[in-house]
Amino acid sequence: MAKKKKNKPVKLKCSSCQRLNYYTTKSLVLREKKLELSKYCKWCRKHTLHQEAKR
């Protein structure tokens, strides 16, 4: 019998230039809101807020 996955892959999009820069996983059990992290954007050349993008 197959097990259910507990993590879901998500894309992170830069809030200033709107490019997809990072891919990560998100827990389906613990998180209900969209994921927001401060990450480095190589196109903006600075740390910006990256938000979960639509699939």
N, C-alpha and C positions, 0 to 999 in steps of 0.2 A: 504494500500500500504506500502511495506517495505521501510525503510530508508537505504541509503547507509552508510556503515561504513566509518568513517574518520580516524580511527587509525588501524594500522596493527601490529600484534604481531611479535616480532623479538627475536632471540636468540643472546646472546653475548658470544663470544669465547675469551679466554685468548690468547694473542699474543705470550707468551713464552711457555706454556705447551700445548696449543691447546685444552683445555677442555672447554665444555659448562658449564658456571657457572650461568649465569643470564638470565632471560626472562623479556622483557619490551615491551612497545608499541611505535610505531613511527607514526608520522603524515604523511599521504599520500599527503597532500596538501603542507606542508611547507618544507619537506625534500626530496631532490633528491639524495644526496650522502649517502654512508654507514655511519651508526652511529658508533662513536668511543668515549668511555668513559674510564676514569681511575677508576678502581674498585679494590677491594681486592680479591685476589685469594687465597682460603684456601689451595690449593695444593702447590703453590709457596711460600705461607706465606709472601706475600708482595703486594703492590699496583702495578698493571701492566695495560697496555693498553688493553682494551677489545673491539673487533670489531664485527660488525654485521656479523653473519654467514649465510650460505645458509640455506634455509628451508629444 
